[in-house]
């Protein structure tokens, strides 16, 4: 069998199999192509999806640095809505949560779409319908703490953080 330049022969031809690693080489080549196909089809992206959604769940505010601190709970759902409870105040918002460039920071932006018009746990009226809030967060302790920043750098940490329930 004469081989043309750049042509490696027919994989079904026994002489070609012998000259290119035999049956084991042929099987390895098939496995290699199967792995490429699975990678392209999204098989390997499953773990990335989990990492992208580590903000989903219920979070309690930890803020011992504030004299008038009270309980706050943030419930972030995967469809992009959140509920903030600062009893008796309850607000609902639409949010986006995205990675900030190639840093460890995320941008958390939300807009208040529902509000029960009651004071928060400190007795003040700090929330307003239509209010837009932007914060940067960084996860710590295996994604069980979400630290809040006014800008995406360590010096801009506002002191409080959320801990996952």
RALINPE-V923876 format. One record per backbone hydrogen bond with DSSP energy under -0.5 kcal/mol. CO is the residue of the C=O (numbers start at 0). NH is the residue of the N-H. Records with the same first field share a line. If there is no record, write none. Layout:
CO = NH  NH
//
This chain:
3 = 6
9 = 12
12 = 16
13 = 17
14 = 18
15 = 19
16 = 21
17 = 20
20 = 24
21 = 25
22 = 26
23 = 27
24 = 28
25 = 29
26 = 30
27 = 31
28 = 32
29 = 33
30 = 34
31 = 35
32 = 36
33 = 37
34 = 38
35 = 39
36 = 40
37 = 41  42  43
38 = 41
41 = 44
42 = 45
44 = 48
45 = 49
46 = 50
47 = 51
48 = 52
49 = 52
50 = 53
52 = 55
56 = 75
57 = 164
58 = 73
59 = 162
60 = 62
61 = 160
62 = 65
65 = 68
71 = 60
72 = 84
73 = 58  75
74 = 76  82
75 = 56
76 = 79
79 = 94
80 = 76
81 = 92
82 = 74  84
83 = 85  90
84 = 72
85 = 88
88 = 85
89 = 115
90 = 83
91 = 112  113
92 = 81
93 = 110
95 = 108
97 = 106
98 = 100
99 = 102
103 = 138
104 = 99
105 = 107  136
106 = 97  108
107 = 134
108 = 95
109 = 132
110 = 93
111 = 129
113 = 91
118 = 88
119 = 122
123 = 119  125
127 = 130
130 = 111
132 = 109
134 = 107
135 = 148
136 = 105
137 = 146
139 = 143  144
140 = 143
143 = 163
144 = 139  146
145 = 161
146 = 137
147 = 157
148 = 135
150 = 152
152 = 155
153 = 156
155 = 149
159 = 147
160 = 61
161 = 145
162 = 59
//
